[in-house]
Amino acid sequence: MDVVVSSRHCEVSDRFREHVEEKLTRLEKHNHRIIRVEVLLEKEARPRDPERTVRVELTAKSKGPVVRAEAAAEDKMAALDLALDKMAAQMRRAADRKKVHRGQHKPESLGQAMARTSPPLADQSDAEHIAERKVGPVTVTGDGPLVVREKSHAAAPMTLEQALYEMELVGHDFYLFVDKESEKPSVVYRRRGYDYGVISLEMG
C-alpha cells in the first residue's frame, strides 16, 4: 500500500510521515484491496475554533470504490486519529451492509424501494408564496443563507445496492447516482440503522 502525504500552510516532518504510514496499516484489515492512501494535512491560519486548527483528509484508492474521510482537531496527531477512526468505521459499515445483502440474488429495484420508503409528496401549489432575491447570478428563495459550491463527478449507472455500498464508503448520509434500471437521477439517503429512503427525478 502506497502512502502519499501532502500539506497546505504547514510543514510535514519525516517523523510525521512515518507515523502516518504506521497508523494506516490498520486499514488493510478492513480492506485488503487498498492500493494507495492520500493524506492531506491542512492548517488554518486564523481558526475560528482552536480545537479545529488542523484538518486531515484521507482518500483510499483501490480496485473498488474510493473511500474518503476527514476530521479536524487542535493538532495533527489527534486529527489523523479521528480521520482514521472514521474511515475504519465506514469500511466496517460497508462490509456489514454487504453481508446483509449477501444471498439476495436480485437487488431490490429503485421502484420497489421507493414504494416502500417514500412518503407522498405534498402539493406544492398549496405552498405559501416565498419572496425571491438575486445574489449575483443566483436566485435565492427566502432569507436563508446562501451557500454555493459546485462539484462534478463522472457517474456510471449503478444498482441501488451498489449506491448504498458506495454511500457507506464515502461516509455521507446521502448518495447521488443514476439508477441502472430506470436510468433516472436518484438519491439514496440514510435513515436509521439499515433503513434508507430513495428519491428519484422524473425527467419531463
PyMOL commands that set and color helices and strands:
alter all, ss='L'
color gray80, all
select helices_A, chain A and resi 14-29+50-52+76-101+110-117+124-126+160-170
alter helices_A, ss='H'
color red, helices_A
select strands_A, chain A and resi 2-8+34-43+54-62+67-73+132-135+138-141+174-178+185-190+196-200
alter strands_A, ss='S'
color yellow, strands_A
deselect
rebuild
show_as cartoon
